[in-house]
Amino acid sequence: MQNNTIRLGVDIGGTFTDVVMEKDGTLFSTKVLTTYTAPEDAIIDGMHQVCAKAGVRPSEIGQIIHGTTLATNALIERRGAKTALITTEGFRDVIEMRTESRFEQYDLNLQLPEPLLPRHMRFTVAGRVDANGQVLIDIDRAEAEAVVDKIAEAGFESVAVGLIHSYLNPAHEQLVREVLAEKLPDVSVSISSEVSPQMREYERFNTVVANAYIKPLMASYLGRLEDRLKAEGVQCRIFLMHSGGGIISLQNAADFPVRLVESGPAGGAVFAAHIAARYGLDKVLSFDMGGTTAKICLIKNQTPKTSRVFEVARTYRFKKGSGMPISIPVIDMVEIGAGGGSLAHVDAMRQIRVGPESAGSEPGPACYGRGGERPGVTDADLVLGKLDPDNFAGGTIKLHPEQSKSALSNHVGNTLDMDAVEAAFGVAEVVDENMANAARVHAVENGEDLSEYTMIAFGGAAPLHAGRLCEKLGVDRLLVPAGAGVGSAIGFLRAPFSFEANRSVYMKLSDFDGDRIKGLLADLQSEATAFVRTCDAESPILSEFKVYMRYTGQGWEIPIELTEAQAMNPDAATFEARFIEDYTKLFGRPVQGMDIEITVWSVNATTPPEPVARMDEATGTGAASTSESRSVFDPATGSYLDAQVVDRFGMDPGARADGPAAIVEDETTIIIPASRDAICQPDGCIDVITKEAAQ
């Protein structure tokens, strides 16, 4: 019989699948290797493990919340459905022409990424809607039927429909969908006016194409998962984490799978925000490093920063503009190919490079002994003494140091005349500097000084690298929460049910129409609330209002938050004052004499966040007990140091471990540099601070 106090969080990563069960406030967790061909196998395996630990049967689980990288990986690896695009005549090549911007200005041999769909898979229909939503040329149903016949003949599995200005008037897209439903009832269809009803046709067309491309794959996977869980006796509802940091129903996820593209990392940001609230921290740098990627996110006032456009699969040194833009609500973070499985090599300039290619779980880094021959970051960490080869993943995976040394020598050391230790040091420093540089750039782009921030690190690999990252960034305080190795999955259990509805309606403040604005925001509020009600029929629903504004002539907007009173009683002077306030914070000063315009309107409906009590912090009253030590390489001095080994779960609140130290647990290891000390807080967080602050 279902028990609503028993909840399961599942995060499928590129290397590991993390499973967390919460029973009466207590967490039970495990990590299992991701099974690529059938991801649901790893979920079932992990579910049985945590059920055994918690002493419950699968049939007792009351709720499952799931996040996955499957959608992201399908886009990156280009292994989605055979997809067609139907667009307006004259706009067939929009997704190939992009915005004509150059992400590397001085590279004469610059190659833009190939569009998701080649030209022969893109079709056009006549018909035209203008920028005000007025029909200039009606669409011819017979012509639409002829195009659909061509699509049927070619055997497409999924169709994306993206017509010009459909975000203002979706009638033409709806007609094309009707024709597709009549002639091809078994083909999956996505229309841009529902997937991403926003201006800028390149981003909108690309988003609807991405949704259509992964829709059959995700629908098949979610259906298989539901069937497998039912076969195991699980009868509860399954929900999905979406990119904006909330939870949606299984059906909504199947209809709009593009909203799942950053679902795992979003769970991590929610987890970090929850920890920030417990410690009363207003400026937090969330650092999530798993087996395949590292994610960095700024969290201010215990709320992750959000955006409405992000890029997937950047192809050129992670440069902005070199990826595939997806126009959906998303937690704003920078993601780079730097995880435990990221592979190292030496480039033509005799420089060590790490990532973005990853060994994943099949075959994994060389030290896994599963056939991998190239060195990953985990191999470097093992050689440097950060990992215990006999106690990796709670002892379930035996690591092989000699294979790591051999791989590092063969692929890095021999080329650069280094021994295995020097090669491991080089690989670790390169990956740490890559992550530090990504954090610096992200902070500068947002006008932030990281020295004022506290880092919260989680993910299986983050605690191994976070201490060194803090040294590089000048961050004085690091928190590693309990359950850090499965942080994103815990974040799923802390997330609210939410859905953000948005729409592009262009309006200048000089033409401010309060009645029209009030009606528009009320419609968006109803739309977003209806999505949330499919998940939760009883809880109160809060509405968060946001408008995107800019000075006339500018190319991009900034988000302006409004209270419900300001949104429901719109006033031009209030909108202007709020814009000038936020614009000045971001750029230092306003621009005098310029009209202001609004381009996008947004309402996020959400259930109330879980209340978080402020915690009394320990100051470090006694030394942590330790029975052994091991040599751990210290990159700051370039030598091995004798580090005490401390059992994390043997540390009482207030217990202190002086660096250098390795604090061990089943799912990760926290490396305390020689420059830092660690204190166990009452909630189980390991608080890593500089020795000066610890005095």
C-alpha positions as CSV (number, residue, x, y, z in Angstrom):
1,M,0.0,0.0,0.0
2,Q,1.3,3.5,-0.9
3,N,2.7,5.7,1.8
4,N,2.9,9.4,0.9
5,T,5.8,9.9,3.4
6,I,8.0,7.6,1.2
7,R,9.4,9.4,-1.9
8,L,12.0,8.4,-4.4
9,G,14.3,10.8,-6.3
10,V,16.1,9.4,-9.4
11,D,18.8,11.2,-11.4
12,I,20.2,9.6,-14.6
13,G,23.6,11.0,-15.3
14,G,26.1,10.3,-18.0
15,T,28.1,7.9,-15.8
16,F,26.0,7.1,-12.7
17,T,22.3,6.9,-11.9
18,D,21.6,8.3,-8.4
19,V,18.7,7.0,-6.4
20,V,17.5,8.6,-3.1
21,M,14.6,7.5,-0.9
22,E,13.2,9.7,1.7
23,K,11.3,7.9,4.5
24,D,9.9,9.9,7.4
25,G,12.6,12.6,6.8
26,T,15.5,10.1,6.6
27,L,17.4,9.7,3.4
28,F,18.7,6.4,1.9
29,S,20.8,6.5,-1.3
30,T,22.9,4.6,-3.8
31,K,24.8,5.1,-7.0
32,V,24.6,2.5,-9.8
33,L,26.3,2.7,-13.2
34,T,24.0,4.1,-15.9
35,T,22.7,1.5,-18.4
36,Y,22.7,3.3,-21.7
37,T,20.7,0.9,-23.8
38,A,17.9,0.6,-21.2
39,P,18.2,3.4,-18.6
40,E,15.2,2.1,-16.7
41,D,17.3,-1.0,-15.7
42,A,19.6,1.1,-13.5
43,I,16.6,2.8,-11.9
44,I,15.0,-0.6,-11.0
45,D,18.4,-1.8,-9.6
46,G,18.9,1.4,-7.6
47,M,15.3,1.4,-6.3
48,H,15.6,-2.2,-4.9
49,Q,18.9,-1.2,-3.2
50,V,17.4,1.8,-1.4
51,C,14.2,-0.1,-0.6
52,A,16.4,-2.8,1.1
53,K,18.3,-0.1,3.1
54,A,15.0,1.6,4.2
55,G,13.2,-1.7,4.9
56,V,10.2,-0.9,2.5
57,R,8.6,-2.6,-0.4
58,P,8.4,-0.9,-3.9
59,S,4.6,-0.9,-3.6
60,E,4.9,1.4,-0.6
61,I,6.5,4.2,-2.5
62,G,4.1,7.2,-2.6
63,Q,5.8,9.4,-5.2
64,I,8.7,9.2,-7.7
65,I,10.5,12.3,-9.1
66,H,12.8,11.8,-11.9
67,G,15.4,13.8,-13.8
68,T,17.5,12.7,-16.7
69,T,20.2,13.6,-19.2
70,L,18.6,11.4,-21.9
71,A,17.1,14.4,-23.7
72,T,20.4,16.4,-23.6
73,N,22.4,13.4,-24.8
74,A,20.1,12.7,-27.7
75,L,20.6,16.3,-28.9
76,I,24.3,16.2,-28.4
77,E,24.8,12.8,-30.0
78,R,22.2,13.5,-32.8
79,R,20.3,10.2,-32.2
80,G,16.7,11.5,-32.1
81,A,13.8,10.6,-34.4
82,K,13.7,11.2,-38.1
83,T,12.1,14.7,-38.0
84,A,10.7,17.1,-40.5
85,L,10.2,20.8,-40.2
86,I,7.2,22.7,-41.7
87,T,7.9,26.4,-41.8
88,T,6.8,29.6,-43.7
89,E,7.8,30.0,-47.3
90,G,11.0,32.0,-47.4
91,F,12.1,30.8,-43.9
92,R,13.3,27.3,-44.7
93,D,17.0,28.1,-43.9
94,V,16.5,30.1,-40.7
95,I,17.9,27.2,-38.5
96,E,21.0,27.0,-40.8
97,M,21.6,30.7,-41.2
98,R,21.4,31.2,-37.4
99,T,21.8,34.8,-36.3
100,E,24.9,35.3,-38.5
101,S,27.0,36.2,-35.4
102,R,30.5,34.8,-35.1
103,F,31.3,33.3,-31.7
104,E,35.1,33.4,-32.6
105,Q,35.6,36.7,-34.4
106,Y,39.1,36.2,-35.7
107,D,39.0,32.6,-36.7
108,L,39.0,32.7,-40.5
109,N,38.3,29.0,-40.7
110,L,35.3,29.1,-38.4
111,Q,32.7,26.4,-38.9
112,L,29.2,26.9,-37.6
113,P,27.5,23.8,-36.1
114,E,25.3,21.9,-38.5
115,P,21.6,22.4,-37.9
116,L,19.7,19.6,-36.3
117,L,17.8,19.0,-39.6
118,P,19.4,19.2,-43.0
119,R,17.7,21.2,-45.8
120,H,16.0,18.2,-47.5
121,M,14.1,17.6,-44.2
122,R,12.7,21.1,-44.1
123,F,9.4,22.0,-45.9
124,T,7.6,25.2,-46.5
125,V,4.0,26.4,-46.9
126,A,2.7,29.8,-48.1
127,G,0.8,32.0,-45.7
128,R,1.9,34.9,-43.7
129,V,1.2,36.6,-40.3
130,D,2.7,40.0,-39.6
131,A,4.5,41.2,-36.5
132,N,1.2,42.3,-34.9
133,G,-0.5,38.9,-35.4
134,Q,-2.6,40.0,-38.4
135,V,-3.0,37.6,-41.3
136,L,-1.5,39.0,-44.5
137,I,-1.8,35.8,-46.6
138,D,-4.1,33.0,-45.6
139,I,-2.7,29.5,-45.5
140,D,-4.0,27.1,-48.2
141,R,-5.2,23.8,-46.7
142,A,-4.7,22.0,-50.0
143,E,-1.0,23.1,-50.1
144,A,-0.6,22.0,-46.5
145,E,-2.0,18.6,-47.4
146,A,0.4,18.3,-50.3
147,V,3.4,19.0,-48.0
148,V,2.1,16.4,-45.5
149,D,1.8,13.9,-48.3
150,K,5.5,14.4,-49.1
151,I,6.3,13.9,-45.4
152,A,4.3,10.7,-45.3
153,E,6.0,9.4,-48.4
154,A,9.5,10.0,-46.8
155,G,8.6,8.1,-43.6
156,F,9.2,10.8,-41.0
157,E,8.5,9.8,-37.3
158,S,8.1,13.3,-36.0
159,V,7.1,16.8,-37.3
160,A,7.9,20.2,-36.0
161,V,5.8,23.2,-37.1
162,G,7.3,26.6,-36.8
163,L,5.6,29.5,-38.7
164,I,6.5,33.1,-38.7
165,H,5.0,35.2,-35.8
166,S,2.9,32.2,-34.6
167,Y,3.5,33.3,-31.0
168,L,1.0,36.1,-31.7
169,N,-1.4,34.2,-33.8
170,P,-1.2,30.4,-33.8
171,A,-4.1,29.7,-36.2
172,H,-1.9,28.7,-39.1
173,E,0.1,26.3,-37.0
174,Q,-3.0,24.8,-35.6
175,L,-4.4,24.2,-39.1
176,V,-1.2,22.4,-40.1
177,R,-1.4,20.3,-37.0
178,E,-5.0,19.4,-37.9
179,V,-3.9,18.2,-41.4
180,L,-1.1,16.2,-39.8
181,A,-3.5,14.5,-37.3
182,E,-5.9,13.6,-40.2
183,K,-3.3,12.2,-42.6
184,L,-0.6,11.0,-40.1
185,P,-2.3,10.1,-36.8
186,D,0.6,8.0,-35.6
187,V,3.3,10.7,-36.2
188,S,4.4,12.9,-33.3
189,V,3.7,16.6,-33.8
190,S,5.1,19.7,-32.0
191,I,4.1,23.3,-32.8
192,S,6.2,26.3,-31.8
193,S,3.3,28.4,-30.5
194,E,2.9,25.8,-27.7
195,V,6.5,24.7,-27.2
196,S,8.1,28.2,-27.2
197,P,5.7,31.1,-27.9
198,Q,8.4,33.7,-28.0
199,M,9.8,36.2,-30.6
200,R,13.1,35.5,-32.5
201,E,12.4,32.9,-35.1
202,Y,15.8,31.2,-35.0
203,E,15.6,30.3,-31.3
204,R,11.9,29.4,-31.6
205,F,12.3,27.2,-34.7
206,N,15.3,25.5,-33.2
207,T,13.4,24.8,-29.9
208,V,10.4,23.3,-31.6
209,V,12.7,21.2,-33.8
210,A,14.6,20.0,-30.8
211,N,11.3,19.1,-29.0
212,A,10.1,17.1,-32.0
213,Y,13.5,15.5,-32.5
214,I,13.5,13.9,-29.0
215,K,9.7,13.5,-28.4
216,P,9.4,9.9,-29.7
217,L,12.5,8.8,-27.9
218,M,11.4,10.3,-24.5
219,A,7.8,9.1,-24.9
220,S,9.1,5.6,-25.5
221,Y,11.4,5.8,-22.5
222,L,8.9,7.2,-20.2
223,G,6.3,4.6,-21.2
224,R,8.8,1.8,-20.7
225,L,9.8,3.2,-17.3
226,E,6.2,3.4,-16.2
227,D,5.5,-0.2,-17.3
228,R,8.7,-1.5,-15.6
229,L,7.8,0.2,-12.3
230,K,4.3,-1.2,-12.4
231,A,5.7,-4.6,-13.0
232,E,7.8,-4.1,-9.8
233,G,4.6,-3.3,-7.9
234,V,5.0,0.5,-8.0
235,Q,1.6,2.1,-8.4
236,C,2.4,5.8,-7.5
237,R,2.5,8.7,-9.9
238,I,5.8,9.6,-11.6
239,F,6.8,13.2,-12.0
240,L,9.7,14.8,-13.9
241,M,12.0,17.6,-13.0
242,H,12.1,20.3,-15.6
243,S,14.9,22.8,-16.5
244,G,13.3,25.7,-14.6
245,G,13.7,24.0,-11.2
246,G,10.2,22.6,-10.7
247,I,8.2,19.4,-11.2
248,I,5.8,18.5,-14.0
249,S,3.6,15.5,-14.7
250,L,4.7,12.5,-16.8
251,Q,2.3,13.5,-19.6
252,N,3.5,17.1,-19.8
253,A,7.0,15.9,-19.9
254,A,6.2,13.6,-22.8
255,D,4.5,16.5,-24.7
256,F,7.3,19.0,-24.0
257,P,10.5,16.9,-23.5
258,V,12.7,19.8,-24.5
259,R,11.8,21.2,-21.0
260,L,13.8,18.3,-19.6
261,V,17.1,19.2,-21.2
262,E,18.6,20.5,-18.0
263,S,16.5,18.6,-15.5
264,G,19.4,17.0,-13.6
265,P,21.5,20.1,-13.1
266,A,18.3,22.0,-12.2
267,G,17.8,19.6,-9.3
268,G,21.3,20.3,-8.1
269,A,20.7,24.0,-8.1
270,V,17.5,23.5,-6.0
271,F,19.5,21.3,-3.6
272,A,22.1,24.1,-3.2
273,A,19.4,26.7,-2.7
274,H,17.9,24.6,0.1
275,I,21.3,24.4,1.8
276,A,21.8,28.2,1.4
277,A,18.4,28.8,3.1
278,R,19.4,26.6,6.0
279,Y,22.6,28.6,6.5
280,G,21.1,32.0,5.8
281,L,23.5,32.5,2.8
282,D,22.5,35.2,0.2
283,K,25.4,34.6,-2.2
284,V,26.2,31.0,-3.1
285,L,28.2,29.4,-5.9
286,S,26.7,26.0,-6.7
287,F,29.3,23.5,-8.0
288,D,28.0,20.2,-9.3
289,M,30.6,17.8,-10.8
290,G,29.6,14.4,-11.8
291,G,31.0,11.7,-14.0
292,T,30.5,13.6,-17.3
293,T,30.0,17.3,-16.8
294,A,30.5,20.1,-14.2
295,K,27.8,22.7,-13.6
296,I,28.2,26.1,-12.0
297,C,25.3,28.3,-10.9
298,L,25.0,31.5,-9.0
299,I,22.3,31.5,-6.3
300,K,21.3,34.9,-4.8
301,N,18.9,35.3,-1.9
302,Q,18.5,31.5,-1.8
303,T,17.0,31.6,-5.4
304,P,18.9,30.2,-8.4
305,K,19.3,32.7,-11.3
306,T,17.0,31.8,-14.2
307,S,17.0,32.5,-17.9
308,R,14.7,31.9,-20.9
309,V,17.4,30.8,-23.4
310,F,20.3,28.5,-23.1
311,E,22.6,26.5,-25.3
312,V,23.1,22.8,-25.7
313,A,26.1,21.1,-27.2
314,R,28.5,24.0,-27.6
315,T,31.1,22.8,-30.2
316,Y,33.8,25.4,-29.9
317,R,35.7,25.5,-26.5
318,F,32.4,26.0,-24.7
319,K,32.0,29.5,-26.3
320,K,28.7,31.3,-26.1
321,G,27.0,31.2,-29.5
322,S,28.6,27.9,-30.7
323,G,25.8,25.7,-29.5
324,M,22.2,24.9,-30.1
325,P,19.9,27.6,-28.5
326,I,16.9,26.3,-26.7
327,S,14.3,28.9,-25.8
328,I,12.6,27.6,-22.6
329,P,12.6,28.7,-18.9
330,V,15.8,27.3,-17.4
331,I,18.0,27.8,-14.4
332,D,20.9,29.8,-15.6
333,M,24.2,27.9,-15.3
334,V,27.4,27.2,-17.1
335,E,28.0,23.6,-18.0
336,I,31.4,22.2,-19.2
337,G,32.6,18.8,-20.2
338,A,34.7,18.3,-17.0
339,G,33.6,15.3,-15.0
340,G,35.3,12.3,-13.4
341,G,35.0,10.4,-16.7
342,S,36.2,13.3,-18.9
343,L,39.1,12.0,-21.0
344,A,42.5,13.7,-21.2
345,H,44.8,14.0,-24.3
346,V,47.7,16.1,-25.6
347,D,46.8,18.4,-28.5
348,A,49.0,19.5,-31.5
349,M,50.4,22.4,-29.4
350,R,51.6,19.9,-26.8
351,Q,49.1,21.1,-24.2
352,I,47.0,18.8,-22.0
353,R,43.3,19.0,-22.8
354,V,40.5,17.5,-20.7
355,G,37.0,16.8,-22.1
356,P,34.4,17.3,-23.4
357,E,34.6,13.6,-24.5
358,S,33.8,11.3,-21.6
359,A,34.4,7.6,-20.9
360,G,30.9,7.5,-19.3
361,S,30.1,4.2,-17.6
362,E,30.8,2.0,-20.6
363,P,33.7,1.4,-20.6
364,G,34.5,4.1,-18.0
365,P,38.0,5.5,-17.1
366,A,40.9,3.1,-17.3
367,C,40.9,2.5,-13.6
368,Y,37.4,0.8,-13.8
369,G,39.0,-2.2,-15.5
370,R,36.2,-2.4,-18.0
371,G,38.2,-2.0,-21.1
372,G,38.8,1.7,-21.1
373,E,42.4,2.5,-22.2
374,R,42.4,6.4,-22.2
375,P,42.9,8.3,-18.9
376,G,40.0,10.2,-17.3
377,V,40.0,12.7,-14.5
378,T,39.2,9.8,-12.1
379,D,42.5,8.1,-13.1
380,A,44.3,11.3,-12.2
381,D,42.5,11.6,-8.9
382,L,43.4,7.9,-8.1
383,V,47.1,8.4,-8.8
384,L,47.2,11.6,-6.7
385,G,45.8,9.7,-3.7
386,K,42.4,11.4,-3.6
387,L,40.6,8.1,-4.0
388,D,40.8,4.8,-2.1
389,P,40.9,2.0,-4.8
390,D,39.2,-0.5,-2.4
391,N,36.4,1.8,-1.3
392,F,35.1,3.6,-4.5
393,A,31.3,3.8,-4.7
394,G,31.1,2.1,-1.3
395,G,33.4,-0.7,-2.4
396,T,31.1,-1.8,-5.3
397,I,33.6,-0.8,-7.9
398,K,37.3,-1.9,-7.5
399,L,39.7,0.6,-9.0
400,H,43.0,-0.4,-10.6
401,P,45.8,2.2,-10.0
402,E,48.3,0.5,-12.2
403,Q,45.9,0.8,-15.2
404,S,45.5,4.5,-14.4
405,K,49.3,5.0,-14.4
406,S,49.7,3.1,-17.6
407,A,46.9,5.1,-19.4
408,L,48.3,8.5,-18.1
409,S,51.8,7.6,-19.2
410,N,50.7,6.3,-22.6
411,H,48.4,9.2,-23.5
412,V,50.0,12.1,-21.7
413,G,53.3,11.4,-20.0
414,N,55.2,9.8,-22.8
415,T,54.4,12.7,-25.2
416,L,55.4,15.4,-22.7
417,D,58.3,13.5,-21.0
418,M,56.5,13.2,-17.7
419,D,56.0,10.3,-15.3
420,A,52.6,9.1,-14.4
421,V,52.4,11.4,-11.3
422,E,53.3,14.5,-13.2
423,A,50.8,13.6,-15.9
424,A,48.1,13.1,-13.3
425,F,49.0,16.5,-11.7
426,G,48.8,18.2,-15.1
427,V,45.4,16.6,-15.9
428,A,44.0,17.6,-12.5
429,E,45.3,21.1,-12.7
430,V,43.9,21.6,-16.2
431,V,40.4,20.4,-15.3
432,D,40.4,22.5,-12.1
433,E,41.5,25.6,-14.1
434,N,38.9,24.9,-16.8
435,M,36.2,24.9,-14.1
436,A,37.7,27.9,-12.3
437,N,37.8,29.9,-15.5
438,A,34.2,29.0,-16.4
439,A,33.1,30.2,-12.9
440,R,35.1,33.5,-13.4
441,V,33.5,34.2,-16.8
442,H,30.0,33.4,-15.5
443,A,30.5,35.7,-12.5
444,V,31.8,38.5,-14.7
445,E,28.9,38.1,-17.1
446,N,26.5,38.6,-14.2
447,G,28.5,41.4,-12.5
448,E,29.4,39.4,-9.4
449,D,32.5,39.1,-7.3
450,L,33.1,35.5,-6.3
451,S,35.2,36.4,-3.3
452,E,31.9,37.3,-1.6
453,Y,30.4,33.9,-2.3
454,T,30.2,30.6,-0.4
455,M,30.7,27.5,-2.5
456,I,28.3,24.5,-2.1
457,A,29.7,21.4,-3.7
458,F,28.0,18.2,-4.6
459,G,28.0,15.4,-7.2
460,G,30.3,12.4,-7.0
461,A,33.4,14.2,-8.1
462,A,32.9,17.8,-6.8
463,P,34.1,17.2,-3.2
464,L,37.4,15.9,-4.7
465,H,38.1,19.1,-6.5
466,A,36.1,21.9,-4.7
467,G,38.9,22.7,-2.2
468,R,41.4,23.4,-4.9
469,L,38.7,25.3,-6.9
470,C,38.2,27.6,-3.8
471,E,41.9,28.3,-3.7
472,K,41.9,29.3,-7.3
473,L,38.8,31.5,-7.0
474,G,39.6,33.1,-3.7
475,V,36.5,31.7,-2.1
476,D,37.0,31.4,1.7
477,R,34.1,29.0,2.6
478,L,33.0,25.7,1.1
479,L,30.0,23.6,2.3
480,V,29.8,19.9,1.3
481,P,26.2,18.8,2.3
482,A,25.3,15.3,3.6
483,G,24.3,13.2,0.6
484,A,26.6,15.4,-1.7
485,G,27.3,12.4,-4.0
486,V,23.6,12.3,-4.9
487,G,22.8,16.0,-4.5
488,S,20.7,16.4,-7.6
489,A,18.4,13.5,-6.7
490,I,17.9,15.0,-3.3
491,G,17.1,18.3,-5.0
492,F,14.3,16.7,-6.8
493,L,12.7,15.9,-3.5
494,R,12.9,19.5,-2.4
495,A,11.5,21.1,-5.6
496,P,8.0,22.5,-5.9
497,F,5.5,21.7,-8.6
498,S,5.8,24.5,-11.1
499,F,5.3,25.6,-14.7
500,E,6.3,28.8,-16.4
501,A,4.1,30.2,-19.2
502,N,5.5,33.0,-21.4
503,R,4.5,34.9,-24.5
504,S,6.0,37.6,-26.7
505,V,3.9,40.7,-27.1
506,Y,5.8,43.8,-28.1
507,M,4.9,47.0,-26.3
508,K,6.6,50.4,-25.8
509,L,6.1,52.2,-22.5
510,S,5.0,55.2,-24.6
511,D,2.2,53.0,-25.9
512,F,1.4,51.4,-22.5
513,D,-1.9,49.6,-22.5
514,G,-2.8,48.6,-18.9
515,D,-6.0,46.7,-19.7
516,R,-4.3,44.6,-22.4
517,I,-1.4,43.8,-20.0
518,K,-3.8,42.8,-17.2
519,G,-5.6,40.4,-19.5
520,L,-2.4,39.0,-20.9
521,L,-0.9,38.3,-17.5
522,A,-4.2,36.8,-16.3
523,D,-4.2,34.4,-19.3
524,L,-0.6,33.3,-18.6
525,Q,-1.5,32.9,-14.9
526,S,-4.4,30.6,-15.8
527,E,-2.3,28.6,-18.3
528,A,0.6,28.0,-15.9
529,T,-1.8,27.2,-13.0
530,A,-3.6,24.6,-15.1
531,F,-0.3,22.8,-15.7
532,V,0.5,22.7,-12.0
533,R,-3.0,21.4,-11.2
534,T,-2.3,18.3,-13.3
535,C,0.3,17.4,-10.6
536,D,-1.2,18.8,-7.4
537,A,-4.9,19.3,-7.0
538,E,-4.9,20.6,-3.5
539,S,-1.9,22.8,-2.5
540,P,-2.1,26.6,-2.8
541,I,-0.5,28.0,-5.9
542,L,1.7,31.1,-5.9
543,S,2.3,33.2,-9.1
544,E,5.6,34.9,-9.9
545,F,5.4,37.6,-12.6
546,K,8.3,38.7,-14.8
547,V,8.6,40.9,-17.9
548,Y,11.6,41.3,-20.2
549,M,12.5,44.9,-20.9
550,R,15.1,46.9,-22.8
551,Y,15.8,50.3,-24.2
552,T,14.5,50.8,-27.8
553,G,17.2,49.7,-30.2
554,Q,19.0,47.3,-27.9
555,G,19.4,43.7,-29.0
556,W,18.6,41.9,-25.8
557,E,16.4,42.3,-22.7
558,I,16.8,42.0,-18.9
559,P,14.2,40.2,-16.7
560,I,12.2,42.5,-14.3
561,E,10.3,40.9,-11.5
562,L,6.9,42.3,-10.5
563,T,4.8,41.7,-7.4
564,E,1.3,40.4,-8.0
565,A,-0.1,43.8,-7.1
566,Q,2.1,45.5,-9.7
567,A,1.2,42.9,-12.4
568,M,-2.5,43.0,-11.8
569,N,-2.7,46.8,-11.6
570,P,-0.2,47.7,-14.3
571,D,1.2,51.2,-14.3
572,A,3.7,52.6,-16.8
573,A,5.6,54.6,-14.1
574,T,6.0,51.5,-11.9
575,F,7.3,49.4,-14.9
576,E,9.8,52.2,-15.8
577,A,11.1,52.6,-12.2
578,R,11.6,48.8,-11.8
579,F,13.5,48.6,-15.1
580,I,15.7,51.5,-14.3
581,E,16.5,50.1,-10.9
582,D,17.5,46.7,-12.3
583,Y,19.3,48.1,-15.3
584,T,21.4,50.4,-13.1
585,K,22.3,47.4,-10.8
586,L,23.5,45.5,-13.8
587,F,25.2,48.2,-16.0
588,G,26.0,50.9,-13.5
589,R,23.8,53.7,-14.9
590,P,20.6,54.1,-16.9
591,V,20.4,55.6,-20.4
592,Q,18.7,59.0,-20.5
593,G,16.1,60.0,-23.1
594,M,15.4,56.6,-24.5
595,D,12.0,54.9,-24.8
596,I,11.7,51.5,-23.1
597,E,10.0,48.4,-24.5
598,I,8.7,45.1,-23.3
599,T,9.2,42.0,-25.4
600,V,8.3,38.9,-23.3
601,W,5.8,38.4,-20.5
602,S,6.1,35.5,-18.1
603,V,4.1,33.9,-15.2
604,N,5.5,31.1,-13.1
605,A,2.9,29.1,-11.1
606,T,4.4,27.2,-8.2
607,T,3.4,25.4,-5.1
608,P,4.8,27.0,-1.9
609,P,8.5,26.1,-1.3
610,E,9.3,23.7,1.4
611,P,9.9,25.7,4.7
612,V,13.6,25.7,5.8
613,A,14.6,26.4,9.4
614,R,17.7,28.5,10.0
615,M,20.3,26.4,11.7
616,D,22.6,27.2,14.6
617,E,26.2,26.5,13.4
618,A,29.0,24.8,15.2
619,T,32.4,26.5,15.6
620,G,34.7,23.4,15.9
621,T,35.2,22.2,19.4
622,G,37.2,19.0,19.1
623,A,39.4,17.0,16.8
624,A,37.8,14.4,14.6
625,S,38.9,10.9,15.4
626,T,41.2,9.2,12.8
627,S,42.9,5.9,12.7
628,E,44.8,6.0,9.5
629,S,46.4,8.4,7.0
630,R,47.5,8.3,3.3
631,S,49.6,10.3,0.9
632,V,47.5,12.9,-1.0
633,F,49.1,15.1,-3.6
634,D,48.9,18.8,-2.8
635,P,48.8,20.9,-6.0
636,A,49.6,24.1,-4.2
637,T,53.1,22.7,-3.2
638,G,53.5,20.2,-6.0
639,S,54.2,17.3,-3.5
640,Y,52.6,14.5,-1.6
641,L,51.5,15.3,1.9
642,D,50.5,12.9,4.7
643,A,46.7,13.4,5.0
644,Q,44.6,12.1,7.8
645,V,41.7,9.9,6.7
646,V,38.4,10.6,8.5
647,D,35.1,8.7,8.4
648,R,32.5,11.4,7.6
649,F,29.8,9.5,9.6
650,G,32.1,9.2,12.5
651,M,32.3,13.0,12.9
652,D,30.1,14.5,15.6
653,P,28.7,18.0,15.3
654,G,31.6,20.4,16.0
655,A,34.3,17.8,15.2
656,R,37.2,19.4,13.3
657,A,39.6,17.9,10.8
658,D,42.7,19.9,10.0
659,G,44.0,19.9,6.4
660,P,45.4,18.1,4.7
661,A,42.7,15.5,5.1
662,A,40.5,13.1,3.2
663,I,36.9,12.8,4.6
664,V,35.5,9.6,3.2
665,E,32.0,8.2,2.7
666,D,30.5,5.7,0.3
667,E,29.5,8.1,-2.5
668,T,32.4,10.6,-2.6
669,T,35.5,11.8,-0.8
670,I,36.1,15.3,0.4
671,I,39.7,16.5,0.0
672,I,40.7,19.1,2.5
673,P,43.7,21.1,1.2
674,A,46.6,22.0,3.5
675,S,45.3,25.6,3.5
676,R,41.9,24.7,5.0
677,D,40.3,23.0,8.0
678,A,36.9,21.2,8.1
679,I,34.2,21.4,10.7
680,C,31.2,19.0,10.9
681,Q,28.0,21.1,11.3
682,P,24.8,19.8,13.1
683,D,23.0,19.0,9.8
684,G,26.0,16.8,8.6
685,C,27.4,19.5,6.3
686,I,31.2,19.6,6.2
687,D,32.2,23.3,6.5
688,V,35.6,23.9,4.9
689,I,37.2,27.2,5.8
690,T,40.6,28.8,5.6
691,K,42.9,28.2,8.5
692,E,42.9,31.9,9.3
693,A,39.1,31.8,9.6
694,A,39.2,28.7,11.7
695,Q,41.5,30.2,14.4
